[in-house]
Amino acid sequence: MIDSVPVIEIKDLRMRYGARFVLNGIDLTVHAGQIIGYIGPNGAGKSTTVKIMLGLVQGYTGEVRIFGQDIAKAGPDYKSRIGYVPEVADLYDTLTAREYLTFIGRLYGLEAQEAEFKGLQMADILGLRNAFDSRISSYSKGMKQKVMLISSLLHNPDILFLDEPLSGLDANSVMVIKEILELLARQGKSIFYSSHIMDVVEKVSSRIILLNDGRIAADGSFEELKEQNLESSLEDIFTQLTGFDEHRSLAERFVAAVNEVRS
Ligand SMILES: Nc1ncnc2c1ncn2[C@@H]1O[C@H](COP(=O)(O)OP(=O)(O)OP(=O)(O)O)[C@@H](O)[C@H]1O
């Protein structure tokens, strides 16, 4: 890949559902090797942006270029260079991990044997070897999450979109996955990391993009955002930039409701 061509280039992206404006002009350029912490309040438009880039949502205005190609005009080939872990695992859970990963690998154009071999290797490393031939329906949340991560990487994509990728994983697995993401980024892959867990985003990301009301409210490294906003944690930066200062009063009202006794 030529470094000077951005992996992702978005210009004035707007989207609305009926009368409701969800994206209000997003401009974004991503180069290879960045881990982007993609954050924002619920409903800010994060998933919508990602789904547009994946070609799953139509009807937007503006321009979205991936690997230099306008995705409105390009065929579906660019998708074979993208991996995606959605927030809610939509696994065919009557299959075993072996069957599922072989199936997904084949969808991405791998030979069945290659997909199975790669899947087994990756599953083994993440501690799933003994469960490889058990049905996914019997797996814990963390085990399912690992299968999702493996399935998103089988075809060695250049862009990875991860939505809450560490949910359900124990502390040791989290450390392994964080290292894996860093190594992949160092190889030149671009990773979009969406999460509501600010201290992880703070540590994992080389660049943080905060979306609020369908607009980019902040874009920079954690160090830059700290300097600009005079705050020491990403959680505080998030709260400041989204204008949220009601946590204490909401908590007090909630606890008052818990304690209320009907007379
Ligand atoms: N298919 C749809 N039809 C109508 N409205 C939609 C549709 N999909 C999303 N929305 C609305 O668009 C807005 C942005 O949603 P989106 O899922 O992109 O937010 P998000 O930032 O990913 O939120 P979260 O952090 O909760 O995942 C929300 O108000 C949502 O209700």
The ligand as an ORCA input file, in Angstrom:
! r2SCAN-3c Opt
* xyz 0 1
  N     -32.026      2.294     10.975
  C     -32.255      3.398     11.705
  N     -33.424      4.061     11.592
  C     -33.659      5.170     12.312
  N     -32.791      5.725     13.184
  C     -31.611      5.095     13.340
  C     -31.277      3.901     12.613
  N     -30.020      3.522     12.975
  C     -29.612      4.430     13.877
  N     -30.552      5.368     14.107
  C     -30.426      6.538     15.012
  O     -29.262      7.224     14.661
  C     -28.625      7.750     15.817
  C     -27.172      7.339     15.809
  O     -27.098      5.937     16.051
  P     -25.719      5.134     16.115
  O     -26.077      3.701     16.334
  O     -24.883      5.493     14.956
  O     -25.067      5.743     17.433
  P     -23.806      5.259     18.255
  O     -22.950      6.463     18.428
  O     -23.200      4.075     17.625
  O     -24.458      4.863     19.647
  P     -24.086      3.717     20.738
  O     -22.955      4.267     21.538
  O     -25.352      3.648     21.570
  O     -23.792      2.443     20.011
  C     -29.428      7.242     17.013
  O     -30.269      8.285     17.452
  C     -30.237      6.110     16.442
  O     -31.467      6.019     17.118
*
